[in-house]
Amino acid sequence: MAIEKPLLHAVVMCDYVHMDKSTRKFSLLGTFTGIQISTKFPAIYQPVGVFVMVSHWTSDQSLRFRVVYNLLEVVAESREIKVKKHPPSATVSFGLNLPPLPLPLPGHYAIQVLVDKEILHQFIFDAELVQQQGQQPAEEETP
């Protein structure tokens, strides 16, 4: 019998994820849907947090986050988190603060949510070079 995949309710990128230990409530600071770099590429972006909410986690499975460039090149990956099964109607929330994120070039990136090494969802975002007001345009390095 095939294992039922969890149902995804939310994926949010932010600067920082905090969980209050007494209430188990999450606070997400600085939510965003893209990354703007004001220096040059390659770049390191930090901080980055990811919040995920799922239901139908009906068997013991593992969860992992992966960041990919152009949907192919893995640039960062979280540790594997083992999660025990829950009743189908229960929502399960995860918050993880990622290490500094290497961004080799401007373009399309995705945060992939993997369950037992299979992609459950991809949150696609862009990283772009922006000019600060009063600043000369930065020169991009080409590979």
Secondary structure, DSSP 8 states (H G I E B T S, - for coil): ------EEEEEEEESEEEE-TTT--EEEES-BSSEEESS-SSEEE--EEEEEEEE---S-EEEEEEEEETTTEEEEE---EEE----TT-EEEEEEEE--EEE-SSEEEEEEEEETTEEEEEEEEEEEE---TT---------
